[in-house]
Amino acid sequence: MPGRDLELLADAARAAGAIAMRFWRQNPQVWDKGGEHGPVSEADLAVNGMLKKTLLEARPDYGWLSEETPDTTDRLTAKRVFIVDPIDGTRAFVAGEDNFAVSLAVAEVGRVIAGAVMMPAKNRLYTGETGGPARCNSDVIRAGTRSDLVGSNLLATKANMEPSHWPGGVPELKRSFRTSLAYRLCLAAEGRYDGMITFRDTWEWDIAAGSLICECAGARVTDRVGTALRFNSPAAMTAGVIATNPALHHAIMARL
């Protein structure tokens, strides 16, 4: 089933990307969801509607967790569940930037077994499944091998470099940023950056697919205290994410 699930996710991600591109740079309608939930556009809703129909028709016994669908407890009793972010990086999408993603995953008993992250404006499809390689389009990708935290290049927001997070001292490193968490994970997976960190509690739909792709690429992926990630939780959140090769992951944990 995982192999069939990955094929399903990849096809759905490509179709979702095509829908998103019809709205990109076309002044889509946007609403503020309030609080700290950020914006949602008509493109998010159109992609979400297509994905929910397509994926659940193909797998009617799977649960459903999506940023743009009201959550219910039904998913908690499902053996497998789709975890979906129709457009991760909506702010970038609305601004006409190309760093937005479609993130699709299947989790089984708390662990992601298949994931696809589509970058529609970049024509890149990242995929991974349990026991298989990580790929960008057809090319196998691998995480980097750097072990020294000093001088490393990590994807992170500025807030993650506050001294309060680093009792061992803020490390001297280069900080880079991309709006989409899913894309940050994929960039770490292909070794274009040494890793990514976020210490904030993180929605599962932002990271489910990317976390598996990172693991398939040889990275270690945990929450901010070093615990393996679990998905389809009642709160649908994880305690942050640290994703990088095992040696650099150890070096980061030693400074926290």
N, C-alpha and C positions, 0 to 999 in steps of 0.2 A: 504493500500500500504506500509506503513513503515515496517510492519512485513515481507512482501514479500521481501522488499528491503534488510532487514537485513539478511535474509536467502541467498539471492543472493550474498551479499557482503561476508558473511562467507565462502560460497562455493568457491568463486573466490579467497579469501585470502589464503585458504588452497592450491588451485591449484597453485597460484603464489608462495607460499612458497616452493612447491615441485620443481618448475622450478629453483628458486634461489639456492636450495640445490645442484642441479646438477652442479652448477658452483662454489660453495663455497669450498675454499681451493684447487681449481683446476687451479690456476694461470690464471684467466680470463683476457681477453684483456681489457685494461683500457685506457680512453682518458681524457685529461684535458679540461673541457668546457671553460676555460679562465675566466679572471676577478676573482670574488669571488664566482663563481658558483660551484667550486669543481670538483671532478672526476665523470665520468660516466663509467660504465662497460658494457660489452656485456650482463651480467645478467640483469642489469637495463632495457636494451632495449628489451630483450626477454620477461621479465615479463610484461613490458608496452604493448608490442604488443599483448600478449595473453589477458591481461585485457581489453584493448580497444575493441578488437573483441568480447570477451565474454559479457562484460557489455552492450555495445551499441547494440549488437544483441538482448539482452534481453529487453532493454529499449531504443528503437531507438529515442524516443522523448526527452531523457535527454541530457543535455549539458555535456561537457567534459573539465576538467581541470586537467592536469598532469604535473609533473615536466619534464617528458621526451617526451612531445608532444608539438610542436610549438603552442603557444596560438593564439586563434582568438576571435573576439567579439561575435561569434555566441552564446556562452554559456550565455551571459548576458541577452538574451531574453528568455531563457529556464526557465520553472517553477521549474524544478528540475535539478540538475547537479551532476555528479560524480566528486569528488575531490580525486586525486590519487597520492600517492608517491610509485612507484614500489619497490624501496628499499630505505628506510630512514636510513641513516647511511652507505652510500656507502664506506666511508673510513674504517670503522670497518669491513665491509664485505670483502673488498679487502685485509685487513690485516689478515683475517682469524679469526677475533673475532666473538663472537656469539651475540653481542648486536645490531643487525640490524633488521629492521622491514619492513613489507608490510603494508601500511596504506591506507584504502579505506573508503570513506564516501559518503553519499548522502546529499546534502543541498537543502532545499526548501525555496525559497524567503529569502535567507540570513541566515537561521538557519539550522544547521546539524540535521537531523532526524534519521539517522542510521549510525553506524560506526563499522568498524572491523580493528583491528591491529593484525597481525600475526607475531609472533617471530619464524621463521622457525627452527632455530638451537636450540631453547629452547622448541619447541613443545607446545607453549602457544598461544591461540587465545583469545584476549580480544574483547568483543562486547558490544554494547549498542544501544538502540533506545529510542526515545522520549516516556516518560511515563513508561519505563520499567527499570529493574535493570541493573547494570553493571555486567558483568561476565568475569571470566578467565576460559577458557574451560567451564565446566558446573557449576562452583562454583560462587555464588554471592559474589561480592567484595564491600567493603566500604572504603571510605577515612578515614584518621585518625581523631582524635578529639582534638589534642593538640591546646591550645590557646596561649601559651607563646612563643613568637618568640625567646627569648634568650634560647639557648640550643637546638633549633629545628634542624632537619636534612633536608635540602633543596637540591634538585637537581638543579644545576646551574653551569655555567661556571665561571671561575675565574674573567672574566671581569665584571660580574654582581655584584661583591662585591667591586668595586672601590668606593672610598668615594664620587665621584661626583654624584653617584646615590642615596646616602643616606644623605641628608642634616640634618636629625635627628641623624646621627651617624651610622656607620656600625655596625649592630647587631652582637653579639657574638653567632654564630651558627656554626653547622657543615655543610660544603659544600661537596656534592657528585656529581658525574657526570656519565652520560651515553651519548654515541654519538648521538643516535636517540632521537629526540624530541618526537616522537610518543611514544616511550618506556618510556621516562621520565614521560609523562602524565599518562600512564597506571600504572607505579609504584606508583605514587601519588594516583591514583584511588583505588588501593588495600591496601593503608595504609602502604606500606613498607617504604615509606619516608613521611615526613610531608607535602611535596608539591614540586612544581617546579616553577622556575621563569626564564624568559629570557626577558631582556629589549630591545634587538635588534628587529628591524622590522623583522617579521617572515613570511615565505611563508605559505600560507594556506594549501598546501598539506602536510606539516609537522605536522600540528596540528588539522586538521578538525576532523578526527576520534577520536583521543585521547581526545580532548576537550569535546566531547559529552560523552565519556566513563567516564571521570572525573565527569561531571555533574550528570550522572546517579548514580554515586557512592556517591553523596552527597556533592561534592566539589563545590566551587564557582570558576568560570573561567572567567577572564576578560583580557583586555589588560593592559598595564603598568600604565594607568591612571584610571583604575577601570571601564571602559566602557565594556559592554557586547560585545562579539565577533560577527562580521558579516562576512559572507562568500560569495564567488562568486562576489567579488568586481572587478572593472576594473584592479587594480594593483595586485590583488591576494595576498595581504599582510595584516598582522595585526600589530598594534603597540605593539609588544611584547606579552607576556602571563604571567599571574599569576594564578596558579591553586593550591588551597588548601582548607581546610574546611573554612566555613564562618568566624569563630572567628579568625583564624590565618590570613586569608586574610585581615581582618580589621586591625590586628596588623601590617602587612606588609605595608599596605597603609598609616598607621599613621606615618611610619618612612621614607616614600619617599618624 
